[in-house]
Amino acid sequence: MALGRLPLRTILCTLFLATPCLAAAQASPAIVVGGGLSVLTDETSRGTGGAADIAWRVGQIASTSIGIVGDVSVNRFEGVTISSYLGGARFWWNGVRYVRPYAQVLIGVESCCDELAQAFQVGGGADVPIPGPLAVRVAYEYRRAAYDQAVFNERRFVIGIAFPK
């Protein structure tokens, strides 16, 4: 009886161990470049501008790819320009057929009015493949920027493109 169950256990164990390999076949591209229109809001105002990022996939755990990301954005408010320069980690969930969702955690600096602030940003988004090598990107992120005299809680919405899909 134990011998009769051995092949089934072997098959189940093989499938369990092969799952990361199957996910690797559908893994995120090694390098993804994205950018688009950025809308940054804080407690009282809203600014528009642009955002760009580059992410490099460095590893994978099961069906989740792990990467390093650099993010730059510039938003113009009434008479004021806010720029941010952030870096951190991005996590992609592979194996979803029509969309590539991700989450990221970034730290860096935000610049406004000749001052620098420490910035922490967390959020996520999704790349939706379209015909050709591109994907449409939609992202939403929360940023906390701590200047010497004030702390700002900001939200950023980005719609743009990513390459490759």
C-alpha positions as a printed NumPy array, in Angstrom:
array([[  0.   ,   0.   ,   0.   ],
       [  2.832,   2.408,   0.779],
       [  4.404,   1.573,  -2.569],
       [  1.133,   2.412,  -4.322],
       [  1.173,   5.924,  -2.809],
       [  4.828,   6.577,  -3.503],
       [  4.352,   7.624,  -7.14 ],
       [  1.57 ,  10.059,  -6.182],
       [  3.767,  11.615,  -3.477],
       [  6.646,  11.787,  -5.911],
       [  4.477,  13.539,  -8.473],
       [  3.132,  16.023,  -5.912],
       [  6.605,  16.774,  -4.564],
       [  7.963,  17.215,  -8.072],
       [  5.167,  19.616,  -8.99 ],
       [  5.657,  21.545,  -5.75 ],
       [  9.404,  21.882,  -6.353],
       [  8.921,  22.723, -10.029],
       [  6.489,  25.582,  -9.366],
       [  9.262,  28.2  ,  -8.993],
       [ 10.814,  26.952, -12.232],
       [  7.484,  27.293, -14.038],
       [  7.103,  30.8  , -12.638],
       [ 10.625,  31.669, -13.778],
       [  9.572,  30.902, -17.342],
       [  6.995,  33.72 , -17.027],
       [  9.252,  36.028, -15.004],
       [  9.482,  39.788, -15.358],
       [ 11.947,  41.129, -17.918],
       [ 15.456,  41.705, -16.535],
       [ 15.23 ,  45.496, -16.996],
       [ 12.007,  47.528, -17.179],
       [ 11.931,  51.244, -18.017],
       [  8.781,  53.251, -17.337],
       [  7.536,  56.788, -17.355],
       [  4.514,  58.971, -17.683],
       [  2.311,  61.731, -16.388],
       [  2.544,  62.274, -12.632],
       [ -0.007,  63.983, -10.416],
       [  1.296,  64.749,  -6.906],
       [ -1.058,  65.956,  -4.185],
       [ -0.534,  66.921,  -0.566],
       [ -2.897,  68.204,   2.086],
       [ -3.684,  71.456,   0.258],
       [ -2.54 ,  71.456,  -3.364],
       [ -1.948,  69.446,  -6.545],
       [  0.902,  69.527,  -9.033],
       [  1.393,  67.845, -12.375],
       [  4.571,  66.712, -14.029],
       [  6.402,  63.612, -15.062],
       [  7.905,  60.504, -13.524],
       [ 10.437,  57.996, -14.823],
       [ 11.877,  54.825, -13.355],
       [ 14.169,  51.974, -14.209],
       [ 13.956,  48.618, -12.455],
       [ 16.411,  45.757, -12.619],
       [ 15.208,  42.283, -11.636],
       [ 17.845,  40.641,  -9.448],
       [ 16.104,  37.557,  -8.071],
       [ 13.017,  35.485,  -7.682],
       [ 11.238,  33.693,  -4.844],
       [  8.48 ,  31.357,  -6.013],
       [  6.29 ,  33.473,  -8.316],
       [  7.559,  36.852,  -7.043],
       [ 10.394,  38.68 ,  -8.78 ],
       [ 12.533,  41.017,  -6.693],
       [ 14.322,  44.016,  -8.134],
       [ 16.136,  47.256,  -7.527],
       [ 14.395,  50.419,  -8.749],
       [ 15.398,  54.045,  -9.238],
       [ 12.66 ,  56.683,  -9.558],
       [ 12.808,  60.364, -10.548],
       [  9.858,  62.743, -10.696],
       [  9.287,  66.454, -11.217],
       [  5.964,  68.115, -10.389],
       [  5.047,  71.764, -10.858],
       [  2.731,  73.464,  -8.385],
       [  1.745,  77.159,  -8.482],
       [  5.163,  78.826,  -8.555],
       [  6.931,  75.836,  -6.965],
       [  8.658,  72.786,  -8.433],
       [  9.062,  69.597,  -6.397],
       [ 11.598,  67.001,  -7.545],
       [ 12.232,  63.591,  -6.032],
       [ 15.116,  61.143,  -6.391],
       [ 14.331,  57.768,  -4.845],
       [ 15.623,  54.208,  -4.881],
       [ 14.622,  50.92 ,  -3.328],
       [ 13.023,  47.547,  -3.927],
       [ 10.247,  46.438,  -6.295],
       [  8.308,  43.178,  -6.126],
       [  6.493,  41.818,  -9.216],
       [  3.912,  39.04 ,  -9.112],
       [  4.43 ,  36.77 , -12.095],
       [  2.029,  34.342, -13.642],
       [ -0.881,  36.772, -13.936],
       [ -1.796,  36.584, -17.594],
       [ -3.103,  40.032, -18.575],
       [ -1.41 ,  42.287, -16.048],
       [  1.921,  42.485, -14.194],
       [  1.193,  43.933, -10.716],
       [  3.995,  45.271,  -8.54 ],
       [  4.652,  46.889,  -5.184],
       [  7.646,  48.977,  -4.201],
       [  9.307,  50.633,  -1.221],
       [ 11.593,  53.595,  -1.911],
       [ 13.715,  56.031,   0.086],
       [ 15.607,  59.111,  -1.019],
       [ 15.277,  62.865,  -1.178],
       [ 12.698,  65.41 ,  -2.273],
       [ 13.72 ,  68.905,  -3.309],
       [ 11.576,  72.037,  -3.056],
       [ 12.395,  75.73 ,  -2.699],
       [ 16.171,  75.15 ,  -2.322],
       [ 15.578,  72.679,   0.534],
       [ 16.091,  68.937,   0.691],
       [ 13.785,  66.57 ,   2.554],
       [ 14.142,  62.937,   3.492],
       [ 11.512,  61.01 ,   1.545],
       [  9.916,  57.605,   2.04 ],
       [  7.544,  56.276,  -0.612],
       [  5.479,  53.09 ,  -0.727],
       [  2.969,  52.053,  -3.358],
       [  2.167,  49.849,  -6.245],
       [  0.882,  49.614,  -9.724],
       [  0.342,  47.414, -12.718],
       [  1.702,  47.131, -16.228],
       [ -0.969,  46.041, -18.715],
       [  0.472,  44.684, -21.995],
       [ -0.73 ,  46.232, -25.246],
       [  0.151,  45.16 , -28.805],
       [  3.838,  45.656, -29.493],
       [  6.669,  45.88 , -26.955],
       [  4.96 ,  48.348, -24.585],
       [  2.643,  48.131, -21.604],
       [  0.327,  50.746, -20.123],
       [  1.322,  51.557, -16.542],
       [ -0.954,  52.766, -13.753],
       [  0.492,  53.41 , -10.287],
       [ -0.531,  54.936,  -6.964],
       [  1.965,  55.765,  -4.202],
       [  2.144,  57.433,  -0.808],
       [  5.165,  59.606,  -0.01 ],
       [  6.182,  61.183,   3.287],
       [  8.663,  64.042,   2.918],
       [ 10.291,  65.456,   6.057],
       [ 11.772,  68.935,   5.669],
       [ 13.466,  70.834,   8.523],
       [ 10.344,  72.858,   9.305],
       [  7.496,  70.683,   8.009],
       [  6.399,  67.159,   7.113],
       [  4.245,  66.524,   4.047],
       [  2.036,  63.502,   3.36 ],
       [  1.81 ,  63.247,  -0.4  ],
       [  0.031,  60.972,  -2.832],
       [  1.205,  60.332,  -6.38 ],
       [ -0.775,  58.934,  -9.28 ],
       [  1.089,  57.963, -12.443],
       [ -0.244,  56.86 , -15.817],
       [  2.221,  56.08 , -18.563],
       [  4.067,  53.33 , -20.393],
       [  6.603,  50.647, -19.553],
       [  9.093,  48.847, -21.794],
       [  9.375,  45.951, -22.309],
       [  5.975,  44.602, -21.358]])
